[in-house]
Amino acid sequence: MFCIRNLHGQETSFANQFLPEDGRFNFIELSQKYGYPAEEYNVTTDDGYILRIFRIPGKREARPLLVMHGILESSDTWIIRGNSSLAVTFAALGYDLWFPNVRGNRYSRQHVRLNPDLDPEFWDYSIQEHGYYDLSAAIDLILNKTGAEKLSAIAYSQGNTIFYILTSTRPEYNSKIHLLIALAPVSYLNNVGTPLSTLINLSPIIYRTSLTLGVNEVFGDKSTVDTILKLFCPLPVIGYGVCIEGFIFPLAGRDVEELEASFIPILIGHFPTGTSLKNLYHFGQIGLRKRFAQFDYGIGENLLLYNSETPPQYDLEKVNIKVALFVAKNDAISTIPDVDILKDQLPDVVQYYVNERAEYNHADYPWARNNDKLLYPQIKKVLDENP
């Protein structure tokens, strides 16, 4: 781990000093830079994790809008495109925007008693806890602070997976959510291609080996891997070739025009940011078993926890909220056949939108440089039609 302290006295990665300003700035600094200063809140979950939530207050007389990031991301993902980002675009429209951070990422590495750098128990979580504890705590804080009875939400990838988990395992939260705009919905991983399918097949071996080596956190800020990525990926030509062409595009789908080389030094300052090994393996289990189900601990522990040899599936028929599904033909993670399985199980799908750009992929939803034309008008249309 190679760390220095910035001008504010905060510990930061050594490699950050080589990144451009927007690659170094945090959410508060970026929101100030682009003209919409954010507020900052902390909320403690029922199991003791301290999560940070940012708010860009709005002027519209409309319900609050929760915007949830995907896996290995933070709230930063919504503002790193600056004036063309979702955060700035919808702030300019007057929406009251709230940006939670799930446990384990750069803004939520605190607990009432556990130290993420010393206690492996801190990393004993997956999307189950993200949904059951993290999302519920964020929703309750937002409704408490605003006095609203319900909120609407925009969520990306894992960000909407945890909505399905929350509303199926704690059905009382259905009454607190008016609408979910699900960008690149992930619940089933039955139809993904290579190399993701290969990683899914290898996930039990990767998980067991990593645990044996004492690995609990993956892609954490200020780690050695983080430093290497920040130094290497921004390099002209070779960095883009290896990090984007060689890694991101094979997993997410290829779209060179929307994820251009000049953006990478900014992106790599904010992505990836940590999650748990267990969380990644939970997705591996979903892909392997072709079941959208809770974490599989093995027969013995499953019997103790679930009173069943196999973990229970999430009952999507209990997800009684309006859902707008946004899909893309070139999305290699949230594939159209898998989203169609989800669509058939959700009770109230109000929109099913296929992006018109043939190359639009999984990584484009938060980061495409032309989302002001490719995505935001469709999001606003759904919000306007479901006030």
HELIX and SHEET records of a PDB file:
HELIX    1   1 PHE A   14  PHE A   18  5                                   5    
HELIX    2   2 GLU A   21  ARG A   24  1                                   4    
HELIX    3   3 PHE A   27  LYS A   33  1                                   7    
HELIX    4   4 SER A   75  TRP A   78  5                                   4    
HELIX    5   5 GLY A   82  SER A   84  5                                   3    
HELIX    6   6 LEU A   86  ALA A   92  1                                   7    
HELIX    7   7 PRO A  120  TRP A  123  5                                   4    
HELIX    8   8 ILE A  127  GLU A  129  1                                   3    
HELIX    9   9 HIS A  130  LEU A  135  3                                   6    
HELIX   10  10 SER A  136  THR A  146  1                                  11    
HELIX   11  11 GLN A  158  THR A  169  1                                  12    
HELIX   12  12 PRO A  171  LYS A  176  5                                   6    
HELIX   13  13 LEU A  196  THR A  212  1                                  17    
HELIX   14  14 THR A  224  PHE A  232  1                                   9    
HELIX   15  15 ILE A  238  GLY A  239  1                                   2    
HELIX   16  16 TYR A  240  ILE A  248  3                                   9    
HELIX   17  17 PHE A  249  ALA A  252  1                                   4    
HELIX   18  18 ALA A  261  PHE A  263  5                                   3    
HELIX   19  19 ILE A  264  LEU A  267  1                                   4    
HELIX   20  20 LEU A  277  ARG A  289  1                                  13    
HELIX   21  21 ILE A  299  TYR A  306  1                                   8    
HELIX   22  22 LEU A  316  LYS A  318  5                                   3    
HELIX   23  23 ILE A  336  GLN A  345  1                                  10    
HELIX   24  24 ASP A  364  TRP A  367  1                                   4    
HELIX   25  25 ASN A  371  LEU A  374  1                                   4    
HELIX   26  26 TYR A  376  GLU A  385  1                                  10    
SHEET    1   A 2 CYS A   3  ARG A   5  0                                        
SHEET    2   A 2 GLU A  11  SER A  13 -1                                        
SHEET    1   B 8 GLU A  39  THR A  44  0                                        
SHEET    2   B 8 TYR A  49  ILE A  56 -1                                        
SHEET    3   B 8 LEU A  97  PRO A 100 -1                                        
SHEET    4   B 8 LEU A  65  MET A  68  1                                        
SHEET    5   B 8 LEU A 151  TYR A 156  1                                        
SHEET    6   B 8 ILE A 177  LEU A 183  1                                        
SHEET    7   B 8 LYS A 322  VAL A 327  1                                        
SHEET    8   B 8 VAL A 349  VAL A 354  1                                        
SHEET    1   C 3 GLU A  39  THR A  44  0                                        
SHEET    2   C 3 TYR A  49  ILE A  56 -1                                        
SHEET    3   C 3 GLN A 110  HIS A 111 -1                                        
SHEET    1   D 2 GLU A 217  VAL A 218  0                                        
SHEET    2   D 2 THR A 275  SER A 276 -1                                        
END                                                                             
